[in-house]
Amino acid sequence: MLITHAALRLDGLPAMLIATAGLVYLLGCFAVTVVFNVPMNEALAGMDLAEASTQSYWTGTYLPRWTFWNTVRTIACGLSAALLLFGLTTLSQSQPA
């Protein structure tokens, strides 16, 4: 929605910043969650907690990968918020008083 609004209703630097914020959020937060974190959570949910293989999967595979992708999501969300804030600030400064 942010991307579409910026593309259709805004122009210049504010449009670029706001559209980029939306794109960063879409790819870095939402897509990473859907493509990486949710399937990993579903795989873990289907495992028997009493099995040694589950413990091995948790420490050797799940935890490092999930932490990596969660860090990517955190950085993407922060970057998206900063871009949106900068875009809105730029937009407000470019409006006639």
Protein Blocks (a to p, Z undefined) as FASTA:
>chain_A
ZZmmmmmmggcjllmmmmmmmmmmmmmmmmmmmmmmmmmmmmmmmpcfkbmklmmmmmmm
mmmmmmmmmmmmmmmmmmmmmmmmmmmmmmmmmpcZZ
